[in-house]
Amino acid sequence: MTEARREIAQLENAHVEEAYARWAPVYDLAFTAVMAPGRRAAVAAAQRRGGLILDVGVGTGLELPMFDPDVSVVGVDLSEPMLRRAQMRAANEKLLQVAGLCVMDATRLAFPAAHFDAVVAPYVLTVVPDPAATLDELARVVKPGGEIVLVNHVGAESGPIAWAESWLGKKSASLGWRPEFPWAILGDWIAARSDMRLVERRKIAPLGLFTLARIERIN
């Protein structure tokens, strides 16, 4: 990432932090039900290999109880108010699978290369200011043979829904995410990386609103 792009990303991260500080008290109430199928699917895919899993954008920790007790999960999030709620959840529910929770920027992960057996990042790429830089970091910290598991809303390519998403995208800066997110952002990144391979892409409930993508690091 160039210095100019980093400065822009830092400014946009500040907006995201502000937005999610506002969302923190009501996030679970607003998003538990609609996002639960995607979280369950992402967790099931990520933990198949076992071992050490990185949960990027862990938020209030809604998916933490979904992980089996025989894996170890490290969760990171940019929003400290959201992360405090994840810490309370882990303590109150005695989630022994949670090895740690840290405030961290997804584009500057403080972990060594090839450290995790899997990385799960549900509903993250539509939030971060630089999806490609975030994906680069996820690829850096996952082991060869490991997977990056993503769940996101992927925007329509044409028609009235695409127009509506484009309009909402111009109005949604204060929400903390972008409704307009073309598959090409992810597809082009995979195509440009000789070390990454798309393993699975499928629609997730409710009503196929979200898309699960599994990406394997092959070397």
Secondary structure as GFF3:
##gff-version 3
##sequence-region A 1 219
A	DSSP	alpha_helix	3	23	.	.	.	ID=ss1
A	DSSP	alpha_helix	27	46	.	.	.	ID=ss2
A	DSSP	three_ten_helix	47	49	.	.	.	ID=ss3
A	DSSP	beta_strand	52	56	.	.	.	ID=ss4
A	DSSP	three_ten_helix	64	66	.	.	.	ID=ss5
A	DSSP	beta_strand	72	77	.	.	.	ID=ss6
A	DSSP	alpha_helix	80	92	.	.	.	ID=ss7
A	DSSP	beta_strand	98	103	.	.	.	ID=ss8
A	DSSP	beta_strand	116	122	.	.	.	ID=ss9
A	DSSP	alpha_helix	131	141	.	.	.	ID=ss10
A	DSSP	beta_strand	142	152	.	.	.	ID=ss11
A	DSSP	alpha_helix	159	171	.	.	.	ID=ss12
A	DSSP	three_ten_helix	173	175	.	.	.	ID=ss13
A	DSSP	alpha_helix	183	191	.	.	.	ID=ss14
A	DSSP	beta_strand	196	204	.	.	.	ID=ss15
A	DSSP	beta_strand	210	217	.	.	.	ID=ss16
###
